[in-house]
């Protein structure tokens, strides 16, 4: 039994070392991917209107979300300056109706879980 126990401990130590090496490789590859994409990513999420805002503003007529472009947002002037138009570009724009799941699907590869027992 002592020989089996010693053998199992050695095998466990080998596997733990292999796991550690693979985790380090995963982190390196993750960082490489992020550098290729660009380290800074900017997302825009437009929150839904609150009930009192809905009554007062009648929606978001001043914001335009191009249907075929999830990277742009336009704002047109309000009230006195209707001719003004501002165009913004982001890595991704989420309109008011976007769900938490939709947003998480977009960023899930950026999120890393910290191990409970880091080495």
SULSUL-V375701 format. One record per helix or strand. SS is the DSSP state (A for helix, B for strand). FROM is the first residue (numbers start at 1). LEN is the number of residues. Records with the same first field share a line. If there is no record, write none. Layout:
SS->FROM-LEN, FROM-LEN
//
This chain:
A->2-36, 51-7, 100-8
B->43-3, 63-2, 72-5, 85-5, 92-3
//
